[in-house]
Amino acid sequence: MLSKIVKPGDQLELTKINVSAVSSEKFSKNVKNKTYFSKIYDIIGEDKLKIAMPMDGVQLAVPTINTRYELSICTKGGIYHCKGIVIERYKENQLHVVILEIYTGIKKFQRRQHYRLACNIRITYRVLSPAEADLLTDPDALEAFREALSERGYLKGVTLDISGGGIRFVSDQPIEQNTSILCNFSVPIEGEENSFSIISHLVQSKEMPHRKKHYEHRVRFDYISNQDRETLIRFIFEEERRYRKNKKG
């Protein structure tokens, strides 16, 4: 099962569980501490991972044998979650490696879909009529609609944060609450731009108290493919990892 989900090269976060390996599982769920970053070198059998020695900023974070970690693994198929314990560490061909034994099942990690990453991304959007919103749920109709509509048919905004489930953005135009809008934006992943056109629902819109004639809009993605959602989650994962690394470095 493990080898069917994760691959060599996948990035992962390791959050140390601040109890010994013999402590109760009930207690270990409640006490956590520092998070480190690494990547997978190899999958050994169906319950062990060989990973790069975790990094704390620019320094190696050498784990103690029997230390437990919660793992968040970023794969092409999404973010997965499991728990592992350090059973071995050594140097191999000038590389410092750690062997983790996975002692829980590996499950798709849904919680990050709702984690909001603070970021400023330029977006364009268009308020849709109910008829347009119904029509554009068809991917072919959406593509034809976008090709037929010039850039002048869109308004502009900038995001405040983004998640796999929606965005919060600012524009200089009010939007009526509970309407449908088409949101267009791009995010970079590994040097490549990934573009999105998502039919969304405006949950809340309000004028910003300290910026007159500027409005904050909270949007929920109503029609987004699983592939697009996973791509967004991957972007959020990588940006969060980059932020933590830069903060420590």
C-alpha positions in Angstrom: 0.0 0.0 0.0 2.8 2.5 1.0 4.7 2.0 -2.3 1.6 2.6 -4.3 1.1 6.0 -2.8 4.4 7.6 -2.1 7.5 7.7 -4.4 11.2 8.6 -4.1 11.6 12.3 -4.3 8.3 13.2 -2.6 8.6 16.0 0.0 7.5 15.5 3.5 7.0 17.4 6.8 7.9 15.7 10.1 6.3 17.0 13.3 7.9 15.6 16.3 5.6 14.0 18.9 7.1 15.1 22.2 6.8 11.8 24.0 8.8 8.6 24.1 7.9 5.6 21.9 6.6 3.8 24.9 4.1 6.5 26.0 0.4 6.1 25.4 -1.0 6.9 22.0 -3.7 8.9 23.7 -1.2 11.2 25.3 1.0 11.5 22.2 -1.9 12.9 20.2 -2.0 16.0 22.4 1.6 16.9 22.7 3.6 17.9 19.7 6.4 20.3 18.9 8.8 21.3 16.1 8.3 20.6 12.4 11.1 19.6 10.1 11.4 19.0 6.3 12.8 16.2 4.3 12.3 14.1 1.2 11.9 10.4 0.5 14.9 8.5 -0.9 13.4 5.0 -1.0 10.5 2.8 0.2 11.6 -0.4 2.0 8.9 -3.1 1.9 5.5 -1.9 2.9 6.2 -0.2 6.2 9.5 1.6 6.1 10.8 4.9 4.5 14.4 5.9 3.9 14.5 9.7 4.0 17.0 12.4 4.0 18.1 13.6 7.4 15.6 16.3 8.4 16.7 19.9 8.2 16.3 22.7 10.8 16.9 25.7 8.7 20.3 25.1 7.1 21.4 22.6 9.7 20.8 18.9 10.1 18.3 17.9 12.7 19.6 14.5 13.9 16.7 12.5 15.4 17.0 10.2 18.3 16.3 6.5 17.8 12.7 5.7 18.9 11.5 9.3 18.3 8.0 9.4 16.9 6.9 11.8 14.1 3.6 12.7 12.4 4.3 12.8 8.7 2.6 14.9 6.0 3.8 13.6 2.6 3.2 15.7 -0.5 2.6 13.3 -3.5 1.3 13.8 -7.0 -2.0 12.4 -5.8 -2.3 14.8 -2.9 -1.2 15.2 0.7 -1.1 12.0 2.9 -0.8 11.6 6.6 0.7 8.8 8.8 2.9 8.3 11.8 6.4 6.9 11.9 9.1 6.0 14.4 12.9 6.4 13.9 14.5 3.0 13.9 17.9 3.7 12.3 20.1 6.5 11.1 23.4 6.4 9.2 25.6 7.9 6.4 25.3 6.3 3.0 27.4 7.5 0.0 28.0 10.9 1.7 24.3 11.3 2.4 22.8 11.3 5.9 19.7 9.1 6.0 17.0 8.1 8.4 14.9 4.9 8.4 11.3 5.5 9.6 9.0 2.6 10.4 5.4 3.5 9.6 3.2 2.3 12.4 -0.2 3.6 11.3 -2.2 3.4 8.1 -1.5 6.1 5.5 -4.6 8.3 4.8 -5.3 11.2 2.5 -4.9 14.3 4.6 -8.0 16.4 4.1 -7.3 19.0 6.8 -4.9 21.0 4.6 -7.7 21.7 2.1 -9.0 24.2 4.6 -5.7 25.6 5.8 -5.6 29.2 4.4 -2.2 30.4 3.1 -1.7 34.1 3.3 -0.6 35.3 -0.1 -1.1 38.1 -2.7 -2.1 36.7 -6.1 -3.6 38.8 -8.8 -7.0 37.5 -10.0 -9.6 38.4 -12.5 -13.3 37.7 -11.9 -16.7 38.1 -13.4 -20.1 38.1 -11.6 -22.3 35.4 -13.3 -26.1 35.3 -13.8 -27.8 32.2 -12.5 -28.2 31.0 -16.1 -24.5 31.5 -16.8 -23.5 29.7 -13.6 -25.6 26.7 -14.5 -24.3 26.6 -18.1 -20.6 26.9 -17.1 -20.6 23.8 -14.9 -19.9 22.0 -18.2 -16.1 22.2 -18.8 -16.5 22.6 -22.5 -19.0 25.5 -22.1 -16.6 27.1 -19.6 -13.7 27.0 -22.0 -15.8 28.4 -24.8 -17.1 31.2 -22.6 -13.6 32.2 -21.5 -12.3 32.2 -25.1 -15.3 34.4 -26.2 -14.9 36.9 -23.4 -12.3 39.6 -23.7 -10.1 40.8 -20.8 -12.4 43.8 -20.6 -15.2 41.5 -19.4 -13.4 40.9 -16.1 -12.8 42.9 -12.9 -9.5 42.7 -11.1 -8.6 41.8 -7.5 -5.8 40.6 -5.2 -6.0 37.6 -2.9 -5.4 37.9 0.9 -5.3 34.1 1.4 -6.1 30.9 -0.5 -7.0 27.3 0.4 -8.1 24.2 -1.4 -11.7 25.2 -0.7 -11.8 28.9 -1.6 -10.1 32.4 -1.5 -10.4 35.7 0.2 -9.6 38.7 -2.0 -9.9 42.5 -2.3 -11.2 44.5 -5.1 -12.5 48.1 -5.7 -16.0 46.9 -6.6 -18.8 45.6 -4.2 -20.3 42.2 -5.0 -23.8 41.1 -4.0 -23.7 38.3 -1.4 -24.7 34.8 -2.4 -24.0 35.4 -6.1 -21.9 33.2 -8.4 -18.6 34.4 -9.8 -16.0 33.1 -12.2 -12.5 33.4 -10.7 -9.3 33.2 -12.8 -5.8 33.0 -11.3 -2.5 31.3 -11.6 0.0 29.8 -9.1 3.6 28.7 -9.6 4.7 25.2 -8.8 8.2 24.1 -9.5 8.8 27.0 -11.9 5.6 26.5 -13.9 2.4 28.5 -13.9 -0.8 26.6 -13.2 -3.9 28.4 -14.3 -7.4 28.0 -12.8 -10.9 29.1 -13.8 -13.3 28.2 -11.0 -17.0 28.9 -10.6 -17.4 30.1 -7.1 -19.9 31.2 -4.6 -19.6 34.6 -2.8 -20.1 33.8 0.9 -19.4 37.3 2.3 -18.6 40.8 1.0 -17.9 43.9 3.0 -16.2 47.3 2.7 -12.8 47.4 4.4 -12.9 49.7 7.4 -9.5 51.4 6.8 -9.6 51.4 2.9 -12.7 53.2 1.6 -14.1 51.9 -1.7 -12.2 48.7 -1.3 -14.1 45.5 -0.5 -13.1 42.2 1.0 -14.8 39.2 -0.5 -14.8 35.6 0.8 -15.4 33.0 -1.9 -16.1 29.3 -1.8 -15.1 27.1 -4.7 -18.3 25.4 -5.9 -17.1 23.6 -9.0 -13.4 22.5 -8.9 -12.0 19.3 -10.2 -10.2 16.9 -7.8 -7.0 17.5 -9.9 -7.2 21.3 -9.6 -7.9 21.0 -5.8 -4.9 18.8 -5.3 -2.7 21.2 -7.3 -3.8 24.0 -5.1 -3.1 22.0 -2.0 0.4 21.1 -3.4 1.1 24.8 -4.0 0.0 25.7 -0.4 2.2 22.9 1.0 5.3 24.0 -0.9 4.7 27.7 -0.1 4.3 26.9 3.6 7.4 24.8 3.6 9.4 27.6 1.8 8.2 30.2 4.3 9.2 28.1 7.3 12.6 27.4 5.7 13.3 31.1 5.0 12.1 32.1 8.4 14.6 29.7 10.1 17.4 30.5 7.6 
